[in-house]
Every structure is written in C-alpha cells, then in structure tokens.
Amino acid sequence: MKGAEKRRIISYMFYEKNQKLTNTIDMKKGMIKLSALYPKKAGSRFDIDYYCNVHTPMVARLLGDFLKHSAVEQGISSFERGSESAFMAMGHLYFNSADEMHEAFQPHLEEIMEDIKNYTNVEPIFQISEVKI
C-alpha cells in the first residue's frame, strides 16, 4: 500500500435486505465521491432511520456494481462542545470515475430524487469530489 495513494476505511455498507455489514475497502486516490449534505435549518426534519434502512439500500441496489462504497453520517455538533451541527446528516457514495457515476445515476435519477421527500423537508446540497489521500 502506498501511503497517500490508498487508505483503508472501515464503515458500514447497506444492502438490499437492510442488513448492515462491516465492509473494509481500499479507497484509492482519484476515486469520485458524491456527497449529499442536509443542512440543519429551523423547522427542518430528517428521518435517519428511513435514510439508513430504506433510501440508502434502494440507491445501492439501483446503482449496482458502479457503486464501490457508501457511508452515512449523522451530525452531532460543530467543533465547539455543546454547539449545533451545521448538517443533520451526510451521505457519501464512492465511484471509480465520474463517467461511471453518471452512467449509474442516469436511468435512476428521477426515482432516487423522488424519494427525498420521504425522509427530509430540506433540499440537499450535492458535491462531487475527487479523493486525494
């Protein structure tokens, strides 16, 4: 393993039958990460159970082998103790390339986006990033 080129990450992947399985993968420099960030606002709601047990497994099933890894994080605070988090939750999807990401989403984007209303009332912020280390 070449330090900056790869790193091992242990996290949970969500599968079709809603089983949470620990998965160790190699994160490689150059992988593409699609992040969905859900900002915390007055009156906002976010159903983390639905997101983890229904939405994320659905997305994984639809994206198939193009999806290399997924992770879900729930905001607890900012850096200062006792402070509010800026985001209620974040979801991350990892792909080998931007082309593969777009190919995976193209036939399923409408179905995935339509499901958002089932777990939140805020518009997610999407960001595509390239893994550097």
C-alpha positions as CSV (number, residue, x, y, z in Angstrom):
1,M,0.0,0.0,0.0
2,K,1.4,3.4,-0.9
3,G,0.5,5.8,1.9
4,A,-1.0,8.8,0.0
5,E,-2.4,6.6,-2.8
6,K,-4.5,4.3,-0.7
7,R,-6.1,4.1,2.7
8,R,-8.2,1.5,4.4
9,I,-11.6,2.6,5.6
10,I,-13.9,0.5,7.7
11,S,-17.5,1.5,7.5
12,Y,-21.0,0.2,7.0
13,M,-22.5,-0.7,3.7
14,F,-26.2,-1.1,3.3
15,Y,-27.5,-3.9,1.3
16,E,-30.9,-4.8,-0.3
17,K,-32.2,-6.7,2.7
18,N,-31.4,-3.8,5.1
19,Q,-28.5,-5.8,6.7
20,K,-25.7,-3.7,7.9
21,L,-22.4,-5.4,7.2
22,T,-19.0,-4.2,8.1
23,N,-17.0,-3.7,4.9
24,T,-13.3,-3.0,4.5
25,I,-12.4,-1.4,1.2
26,D,-9.4,0.2,-0.4
27,M,-10.0,3.9,-1.1
28,K,-7.8,4.9,-4.0
29,K,-6.6,8.3,-5.0
30,G,-8.7,9.6,-7.8
31,M,-12.0,7.9,-6.8
32,I,-15.0,10.1,-7.1
33,K,-17.2,10.8,-4.1
34,L,-20.7,12.2,-4.4
35,S,-21.8,13.8,-1.1
36,A,-25.4,14.8,-0.2
37,L,-25.4,17.3,2.7
38,Y,-28.6,18.0,4.6
39,P,-28.3,21.5,6.3
40,K,-29.9,22.0,9.7
41,K,-32.4,24.8,9.5
42,A,-35.3,26.0,11.7
43,G,-38.2,23.6,11.1
44,S,-36.2,21.0,9.2
45,R,-36.7,17.3,9.7
46,F,-34.6,14.3,8.8
47,D,-35.6,10.7,9.3
48,I,-32.2,9.0,9.8
49,D,-33.8,5.5,10.2
50,Y,-35.5,5.8,6.8
51,Y,-32.4,7.2,5.2
52,C,-30.2,4.3,6.5
53,N,-32.7,1.4,6.2
54,V,-34.7,2.3,3.1
55,H,-33.2,5.1,0.9
56,T,-29.6,4.1,1.1
57,P,-30.2,0.4,0.3
58,M,-32.5,1.4,-2.6
59,V,-29.8,3.7,-4.0
60,A,-27.2,0.9,-3.6
61,R,-29.5,-1.6,-5.4
62,L,-30.2,0.8,-8.3
63,L,-26.5,1.9,-8.8
64,G,-25.3,-1.7,-8.7
65,D,-21.7,-2.6,-9.3
66,F,-20.9,1.0,-10.2
67,L,-21.2,1.9,-6.5
68,K,-18.0,1.0,-4.7
69,H,-18.7,2.2,-1.2
70,S,-21.3,4.2,0.7
71,A,-21.3,5.9,4.1
72,V,-23.9,7.8,6.2
73,E,-23.0,10.3,8.9
74,Q,-25.4,12.0,11.3
75,G,-24.4,15.4,12.6
76,I,-23.9,15.8,16.3
77,S,-22.2,19.2,16.8
78,S,-19.6,21.5,15.3
79,F,-16.1,21.6,16.8
80,E,-17.1,23.5,20.0
81,R,-18.5,21.4,22.7
82,G,-22.3,21.8,23.1
83,S,-22.7,23.6,19.7
84,E,-25.2,22.7,17.0
85,S,-24.1,20.8,13.9
86,A,-24.4,22.6,10.6
87,F,-25.8,19.5,8.9
88,M,-28.4,17.0,10.1
89,A,-26.8,14.2,8.0
90,M,-24.5,13.5,5.2
91,G,-24.5,10.6,2.7
92,H,-21.4,9.7,0.6
93,L,-21.3,7.5,-2.5
94,Y,-17.9,6.4,-4.0
95,F,-17.3,5.5,-7.6
96,N,-14.2,4.7,-9.7
97,S,-14.8,7.6,-12.1
98,A,-17.1,10.5,-12.8
99,D,-18.2,8.8,-16.0
100,E,-19.2,5.6,-14.1
101,M,-21.1,7.8,-11.5
102,H,-23.1,9.5,-14.3
103,E,-23.8,6.2,-16.1
104,A,-25.0,4.6,-12.8
105,F,-27.4,7.5,-12.0
106,Q,-28.7,8.3,-15.5
107,P,-31.5,5.7,-15.6
108,H,-32.5,6.0,-11.9
109,L,-32.1,9.7,-11.0
110,E,-35.8,10.6,-11.1
111,E,-36.7,7.6,-8.7
112,I,-33.9,8.5,-6.3
113,M,-34.7,12.2,-6.2
114,E,-38.4,11.5,-5.8
115,D,-37.7,9.5,-2.6
116,I,-36.0,12.5,-0.8
117,K,-39.4,13.8,0.4
118,N,-39.9,10.6,2.4
119,Y,-37.0,11.4,4.8
120,T,-36.5,15.2,4.8
121,N,-38.1,18.5,4.1
122,V,-34.8,20.3,3.1
123,E,-33.1,20.4,-0.2
124,P,-29.8,18.6,-0.1
125,I,-26.6,20.2,-1.2
126,F,-24.7,17.9,-3.6
127,Q,-21.0,18.0,-4.1
128,I,-18.8,15.8,-6.3
129,S,-15.2,15.5,-5.0
130,E,-12.1,13.6,-6.0
131,V,-10.3,11.5,-3.3
132,K,-6.8,12.8,-2.9
133,I,-5.5,10.8,0.1
